[in-house]
């Protein structure tokens, strides 16, 4: 039953906590584009620009630190716009990304401002890049603190949004197990356009295209053959650090 004078429910919201300027595109661009296409509000918390550890091309070109930050910021802004998301830059410094009380407060405030229904972030392990597990820990800690009524700061407390950890670059070495396969076929071209905004990491374009196709093959294998899936299905893989809550198995 609907009530004519009832306040409109705000659109669903997704919060993406990413260590570097490119991570959200490679790992979760499809999920972001799908959410935005459904009319959901997507906010990306970009903790660093990846200026030291993920901008080798710019360093080799002789760019300085501030120039590289500017390049990566512009790339990330363009990619987020293509995907239909808003983006906030924390400029916390990478390699290493270090948690501070100020950074935690800012992230808690963003949780309370956006009131996310879903959170996307890095998994807990990555032996090749310590910034990624650092971002994971911060994302989960800020989620917990944003739930605590006694934690100071603006905004109302949040609920318990489910968290999905996106696939790292070296999944076999990072203890990553694809527990959720998300069909991103309908937004694949959008994700690819967003990837192509990241000129500083052009060497990853084909890698993540191939990965999307491989995960699409796994999705079809697990879904069966009678669901009308596209011949070239593309997908993203996720893990869940918290249990799924349900009243029905299936």
C-alpha positions in Angstrom: 0.0 0.0 0.0 1.3 3.5 -0.8 0.3 6.7 1.0 0.0 9.9 -1.1 1.5 12.1 1.6 4.3 9.8 2.6 7.8 11.3 2.1 9.7 9.9 -1.0 12.3 7.4 -0.1 15.7 8.6 -1.1 17.5 6.7 -3.9 19.7 3.9 -2.9 23.3 4.9 -2.3 26.6 3.2 -2.9 29.9 4.2 -1.3 33.2 3.1 -2.9 36.3 3.4 -0.8 39.4 3.2 -3.0 43.1 3.5 -2.3 44.1 5.1 -5.6 42.7 7.1 -8.4 42.4 4.2 -10.8 41.4 1.3 -8.5 37.7 2.0 -8.6 37.6 1.8 -12.4 39.5 -1.4 -12.9 37.9 -3.4 -10.1 34.4 -2.0 -9.7 33.6 0.2 -12.7 30.9 -2.2 -13.8 29.1 -2.2 -10.4 29.3 1.6 -10.3 27.9 2.0 -13.8 25.1 -0.5 -13.1 24.1 1.3 -9.8 24.2 4.7 -11.5 22.1 3.4 -14.4 19.4 2.3 -11.9 19.3 5.9 -10.6 21.3 5.2 -7.4 23.7 7.7 -6.0 27.3 6.5 -6.1 30.0 8.3 -4.2 33.7 7.4 -4.6 36.0 8.1 -1.7 39.4 8.3 -3.4 42.0 8.2 -0.6 45.0 9.0 -2.7 45.9 9.9 -6.3 48.3 7.0 -6.6 50.9 9.6 -7.3 53.9 7.8 -6.1 53.2 4.1 -6.6 50.9 4.0 -9.6 52.1 6.8 -11.9 55.3 5.4 -13.3 54.6 6.7 -16.8 54.3 10.3 -15.6 57.5 10.0 -13.4 59.4 8.7 -16.5 58.2 11.7 -18.4 59.8 14.0 -15.9 56.7 15.3 -14.2 56.9 16.5 -10.6 54.7 15.4 -7.7 52.1 18.2 -8.0 51.8 17.7 -11.7 51.2 14.0 -11.3 48.6 14.6 -8.7 46.8 16.9 -11.1 47.0 14.4 -13.9 45.6 11.6 -11.8 42.9 13.8 -10.4 41.7 14.8 -13.8 41.7 11.2 -15.0 39.7 10.0 -12.0 37.2 12.8 -12.4 36.6 12.0 -16.1 36.3 8.2 -15.3 33.9 8.8 -12.5 31.8 11.1 -14.7 31.6 8.4 -17.4 30.5 5.9 -14.8 27.9 8.3 -13.4 29.4 8.7 -10.0 30.5 11.5 -7.8 34.1 11.5 -6.4 35.7 12.9 -3.3 39.5 13.2 -3.0 41.2 12.8 0.3 44.8 13.4 -0.9 46.1 11.2 2.0 49.4 10.2 0.3 50.2 6.8 -1.1 53.1 4.4 -0.7 52.5 4.2 2.1 48.8 5.1 2.8 48.7 5.7 6.6 45.6 5.8 8.7 45.3 8.9 10.9 42.7 10.2 13.3 41.9 13.0 10.9 41.5 10.7 7.9 39.3 8.4 9.9 37.1 11.3 11.0 36.7 12.4 7.4 35.7 9.0 6.2 33.2 8.5 9.0 31.7 11.9 8.1 31.3 10.7 4.5 29.6 7.5 5.6 27.1 9.5 7.6 26.6 12.0 4.9 26.0 9.4 2.1 24.1 6.8 4.3 25.2 4.0 1.9 23.1 0.9 1.3 26.2 -0.9 -0.2 29.9 -0.4 0.3 32.6 -1.5 -2.2 36.3 -1.6 -1.2 39.5 -3.5 -1.4 40.0 -7.0 0.1 42.0 -7.6 3.2 45.1 -9.0 1.5 47.5 -7.8 -1.2 51.2 -8.6 -0.7 52.2 -6.4 -3.7 50.6 -3.1 -2.5 50.1 -2.3 1.2 47.9 0.7 0.3 45.1 -1.7 -0.7 44.7 -3.6 2.6 45.2 -0.3 4.4 42.2 1.1 2.5 40.2 -2.0 3.4 40.9 -1.6 7.1 40.0 2.1 7.0 36.8 1.4 5.1 35.6 -1.3 7.6 36.7 0.7 10.7 34.9 3.9 9.4 31.8 1.8 8.7 31.8 0.5 12.3 32.5 4.0 13.8 29.8 5.6 11.7 27.3 3.1 13.3 28.3 4.1 16.8 25.9 6.7 18.3 28.6 7.9 20.7 31.2 8.6 18.0 31.4 12.4 17.6 30.9 14.1 14.3 28.2 15.4 12.0 25.4 13.4 10.5 23.2 10.6 11.7 24.4 7.1 12.4 24.3 4.6 9.6 22.9 1.1 9.5 24.9 -2.0 8.5 25.4 -1.7 4.8 26.8 -4.9 3.2 30.4 -4.7 2.1 31.7 -6.2 -1.2 35.4 -6.5 -1.7 36.5 -6.2 -5.3 39.1 -8.3 -7.1 42.8 -7.4 -6.5 45.3 -7.3 -9.4 47.0 -10.5 -8.2 44.0 -12.6 -6.9 45.9 -15.9 -6.5 48.5 -14.2 -4.3 45.9 -12.2 -2.3 43.7 -15.0 -1.0 40.9 -13.8 -3.2 38.0 -16.2 -3.9 35.2 -15.0 -6.3 32.2 -15.5 -4.1 30.0 -13.1 -6.1 30.0 -12.7 -9.9 28.3 -9.6 -11.1 27.1 -9.5 -14.7 28.3 -6.2 -16.2 27.6 -6.9 -19.8 25.0 -4.2 -20.3 27.5 -1.5 -19.0 30.7 -3.0 -20.3 31.2 -0.3 -23.0 30.7 2.3 -20.3 33.4 0.7 -18.1 35.8 0.4 -21.0 35.3 4.1 -21.8 36.1 4.9 -18.1 39.2 2.7 -18.3 40.4 4.7 -21.3 40.3 7.9 -19.2 43.2 6.5 -17.2 46.1 7.2 -19.6 48.6 7.0 -16.8 47.9 3.3 -16.6 47.2 2.4 -20.2 49.0 -0.9 -19.8 46.1 -2.1 -17.7 43.3 -1.6 -20.3 43.7 -5.0 -22.0 44.4 -6.8 -18.8 41.1 -5.8 -17.2 39.2 -6.3 -20.5 40.5 -9.9 -20.6 39.7 -10.4 -16.9 36.1 -9.2 -17.4 35.7 -11.8 -20.2 37.2 -14.6 -18.1 34.9 -13.7 -15.1 32.0 -13.6 -17.6 32.8 -17.2 -18.7 32.7 -18.3 -15.0 29.4 -16.4 -14.5 27.8 -18.3 -17.4 29.2 -21.6 -16.2 27.7 -21.1 -12.7 24.4 -19.6 -14.0 23.5 -22.3 -16.4 22.8 -22.0 -20.1 19.1 -21.1 -20.2 19.2 -17.6 -18.8 19.5 -15.7 -22.1 23.0 -14.5 -21.3 24.9 -12.7 -24.0 27.4 -14.6 -26.1 30.2 -12.4 -24.8 29.3 -11.9 -21.2 31.5 -9.8 -19.0 31.6 -9.8 -15.2 33.3 -8.6 -12.0 34.1 -10.7 -9.0 33.6 -9.8 -5.3 34.1 -11.3 -1.9 32.1 -10.6 1.3 33.7 -10.0 4.6 30.4 -10.2 6.5 27.6 -12.8 6.3 24.7 -12.4 3.9 21.4 -11.9 5.7 18.5 -13.7 4.1 15.2 -15.4 4.9 15.5 -17.9 2.1 18.4 -19.9 0.6 18.7 -19.8 -3.1 
